Amino acid sequence: MRYMISGGGTGGHIYPAIAIADEIKKRDPEAEILFIGAENGLECQLVPAAGYSLEAITVSYLKRKLSFHNVKSAKMLLQGLVQVKRLIEQFRPDYVIGTGGYVTGPVVYVAAKKGIFTLIHEQNAYPGLTNRFLNKYVSVVALSFQEAAKYFKQKDNLTLTGNPIRSNYYTINKEKARTYFPEFKKHKMVLISGGSGGSSNINQTVELMLQQYNNTEYYLYWATGKTHYETTVRNLKEKGTEATGHRIVPYIDEMPEALLACDLIVGSAGAITIAEIQAAQRYAVLIPKAYTADNHQEKNARMLEITGRATVILEKELTPEKLHQAILQGLEMKEPEKQEMPAKLPVEMIVEKLGIE
């Protein structure tokens, strides 16, 4: 069988796509899998690193108001549609899967119009515009939150699966995870991550927090994002901020181990991040990115807040003082008992919707 998978832009779209591909390969070792991504997208790095072939097409996002950018994007979309048609004719997929990002729209739409079995996965509690548009064309819409169902007009192709995350979150305990980070052996470990691309707002606030609170109550394992790393390190050095005990990195590859090892996480509120926090059962201080489409990150964050396992601070209300106090209060929260691996993981349910046993 041949599978075409499209998802890009952020790790929140790419990692679920890779998890689905891995599960397909696990069940069908002879499967042929081709990823479709956007030129210069993060997927062009992560997908080949995971061992899969990728073809890049010309496509860009649309802004929600009239602009010259949208004129250029419309032209690129037409080019992308032509490229997608050619790739589908060449690869002849039996199934086409979309996990989000603006590259998904043309790939899944063309496949659906050709009568190919199509599945899209919606990570967020509030679905994006592309998936709401694709709803009436695709074979299956896999939801991560039941609340998302009310936003789709067509209901008969909806199914609740949850967000696909790596099984490491259930198979590694905190003690084992801590062996990966010996420098935090005797200290509270606070993980900070603003998503796969980082967050300048979180980074700037943490910089100021370190200037104001030179404490040893906790140490940070802080992922700034690759584009922010050099600036962050330079700022800390120029301001003479004490960073002893903290570990500052551009990106975290071993996220399951880091999240399971930490005592608390500070981060943005992408849907995959929420799913990982829930699986690791860590208390979170969530700072939703304000510029996301339809403010979906705040909706995601509020879903975790109502369980009593998260503090939400909006970007417009974020200060070093609030962040420091939220961290201290979060570190006082009792950790729940480690949950057992569920009988069926979300990625398994998604792949089974393709008819692969």
Residue pairs with C-beta under 8 A, 6 or more apart in sequence:
1 28
1 30
1 31
1 32
1 94
1 95
1 356
2 31
2 32
2 33
2 34
2 91
2 92
2 93
2 94
2 95
3 21
3 24
3 31
3 32
3 33
3 34
3 93
3 94
3 95
3 96
3 97
3 354
4 33
4 34
4 35
4 36
4 87
4 88
4 91
4 93
4 95
4 96
4 97
4 107
4 111
5 17
5 20
5 21
5 33
5 34
5 35
5 36
5 96
5 97
5 98
5 99
6 17
6 35
6 36
6 37
6 96
6 97
6 98
6 99
6 101
6 103
6 104
6 107
6 108
7 13
7 14
7 16
7 17
7 35
7 37
7 43
7 97
7 98
7 99
7 100
7 101
7 103
7 104
8 14
8 37
8 38
8 41
8 42
8 43
8 101
8 102
8 103
8 104
9 38
9 41
9 42
9 43
9 61
9 100
9 101
9 102
9 103
10 42
10 101
10 195
10 196
10 197
10 270
11 42
11 46
11 195
11 196
11 270
11 272
12 100
12 123
12 195
12 196
12 270
12 271
12 272
12 273
13 43
13 99
13 100
13 101
13 104
13 123
14 42
14 43
14 46
14 47
14 99
14 101
14 196
15 46
15 165
15 272
16 99
16 100
16 121
16 123
16 163
16 164
16 165
16 272
16 347
17 35
17 43
17 47
17 97
17 99
18 46
18 47
18 50
18 52
19 164
19 165
19 166
19 347
20 97
20 99
20 121
20 164
20 347
20 350
20 351
21 33
21 35
21 50
21 52
22 50
22 347
23 164
23 347
23 348
23 350
23 351
24 31
24 33
24 351
24 354
24 356
25 31
25 33
27 351
27 356
27 357
28 356
32 91
33 52
33 53
34 52
34 53
34 54
34 55
34 87
34 91
34 93
35 43
35 47
35 52
35 53
35 54
35 55
36 54
36 55
36 56
36 57
36 84
36 87
36 103
36 107
37 43
37 44
37 47
37 54
37 55
37 56
37 57
37 103
38 56
38 57
38 58
38 59
38 60
38 101
38 102
38 103
39 56
39 57
39 58
39 59
40 56
41 56
41 101
41 103
42 196
42 197
43 54
43 101
43 103
44 54
44 56
47 54
48 54
55 87
57 79
57 80
57 83
57 84
57 87
57 103
57 106
57 107
58 76
58 79
58 80
58 83
59 76
59 77
59 79
59 80
59 102
59 103
59 105
59 106
60 69
60 72
60 73
60 76
60 77
60 102
61 73
61 102
62 70
62 73
62 74
62 102
63 69
63 70
63 73
64 293
77 106
80 103
80 106
81 106
81 110
84 106
84 107
84 110
85 110
88 96
88 110
88 111
88 114
88 116
93 111
93 116
94 116
94 117
95 116
95 117
95 118
95 119
95 354
96 107
96 108
96 111
96 112
96 116
96 117
96 118
96 119
97 118
97 119
97 120
97 121
97 354
98 104
98 105
98 107
98 108
98 118
98 119
98 120
98 121
98 131
98 134
98 138
99 120
99 121
99 123
100 120
100 121
100 122
100 123
100 128
100 130
100 131
102 130
104 120
104 130
104 131
104 134
105 130
105 133
105 134
108 118
108 120
108 134
108 137
108 138
109 134
109 137
111 118
112 118
112 134
112 137
112 138
112 139
113 137
117 139
117 354
118 134
118 137
118 138
118 139
118 140
119 138
119 139
119 140
119 141
119 142
119 350
119 353
119 354
120 131
120 134
120 138
120 140
120 141
120 142
121 142
121 144
121 161
121 164
121 350
122 128
122 131
122 141
122 142
122 143
122 144
122 148
123 144
123 163
123 270
123 271
123 272
123 275
124 144
124 145
124 148
124 271
124 296
124 299
124 300
125 144
125 145
125 147
125 148
125 271
125 296
125 299
125 300
125 303
126 147
126 148
126 151
126 294
126 295
126 296
126 299
127 148
127 151
127 152
128 293
128 294
128 296
129 293
129 294
131 141
132 151
132 152
132 153
134 141
135 141
135 152
135 153
135 154
135 157
136 153
136 154
138 157
139 157
140 157
140 159
140 353
141 152
141 157
141 158
141 159
142 159
142 160
142 161
142 349
142 350
142 353
143 149
143 158
143 159
143 160
143 161
144 161
144 162
144 163
144 271
144 275
144 346
145 303
146 160
147 303
149 155
149 158
149 160
152 158
159 349
159 353
161 346
161 349
161 350
161 353
162 275
162 346
162 349
163 271
163 272
163 274
163 275
163 346
164 345
164 346
164 347
164 350
165 272
165 275
165 276
165 279
165 345
165 346
165 347
166 256
167 341
167 345
168 256
168 257
168 260
169 256
169 259
169 260
169 276
169 279
169 280
170 279
170 339
170 340
170 341
170 342
171 341
172 256
172 257
172 260
173 260
173 338
174 260
174 261
174 338
176 260
177 256
177 257
177 258
177 260
177 261
178 184
178 185
178 189
178 261
180 254
180 257
180 258
180 261
181 189
181 221
181 247
181 257
181 258
181 261
183 219
183 245
183 247
184 219
184 221
184 261
187 216
187 218
187 219
187 245
188 217
188 218
188 219
188 263
188 264
188 331
189 218
189 219
189 221
189 261
189 262
189 263
190 218
190 219
190 220
190 221
190 262
190 263
190 264
190 265
190 266
190 327
190 331
191 220
191 221
191 222
191 223
191 258
191 259
191 261
191 262
191 264
191 265
191 266
191 267
192 202
192 206
192 220
192 221
192 222
192 223
192 265
192 266
192 267
193 222
193 223
193 252
193 255
193 265
193 266
193 267
193 268
193 273
194 200
194 201
194 202
194 203
194 223
194 224
194 225
194 267
194 268
194 287
194 289
195 225
195 267
195 268
195 270
195 273
195 289
196 225
196 251
197 225
197 226
197 227
198 223
198 224
198 225
198 226
198 227
198 228
198 229
199 225
199 268
199 287
199 289
200 228
201 287
201 289
201 315
201 318
202 266
202 267
202 268
202 287
202 318
203 224
203 225
203 228
203 232
205 318
205 319
205 320
205 323
206 220
206 222
206 266
206 320
206 323
207 232
207 235
207 236
207 239
207 241
208 320
209 320
209 323
209 324
210 220
210 236
210 241
210 242
210 243
210 246
211 239
211 241
211 320
212 320
212 321
212 324
213 320
213 324
214 242
216 245
217 328
217 331
218 263
218 264
218 327
218 331
219 245
219 246
219 247
220 246
220 247
220 248
221 246
221 247
221 249
221 252
221 258
221 262
222 246
222 247
222 248
222 249
223 249
223 250
223 251
223 252
224 232
224 233
224 248
224 249
224 250
225 250
225 251
226 250
226 251
228 250
229 248
229 249
229 250
232 248
233 248
235 241
236 243
236 248
252 258
255 276
256 276
256 280
259 265
259 276
259 277
259 280
259 282
260 280
260 282
262 282
263 282
263 283
263 331
264 282
264 283
264 284
264 285
264 327
264 330
264 331
264 333
265 277
265 282
265 283
265 284
265 285
266 284
266 285
266 287
266 323
266 326
266 327
267 273
267 284
267 285
267 286
267 287
268 286
268 287
268 288
268 289
268 297
269 286
269 287
269 288
269 289
269 297
269 298
269 300
269 301
269 304
269 312
270 297
270 300
271 296
271 300
274 300
274 301
274 303
274 304
275 346
277 284
277 304
277 309
277 310
278 304
278 309
279 339
281 309
281 335
281 336
281 338
281 339
282 335
283 309
283 310
283 330
283 331
283 333
283 335
284 304
284 309
284 310
284 311
284 330
285 310
285 311
285 313
285 323
285 326
285 327
285 330
286 301
286 304
286 305
286 310
286 311
286 312
286 313
287 312
287 313
287 314
287 315
287 318
288 295
288 297
288 298
288 300
288 301
288 312
288 314
288 315
289 297
289 315
290 298
290 314
290 315
290 316
298 312
298 314
301 310
301 312
302 312
304 310
305 311
305 312
309 333
311 326
311 329
311 330
313 322
313 323
313 326
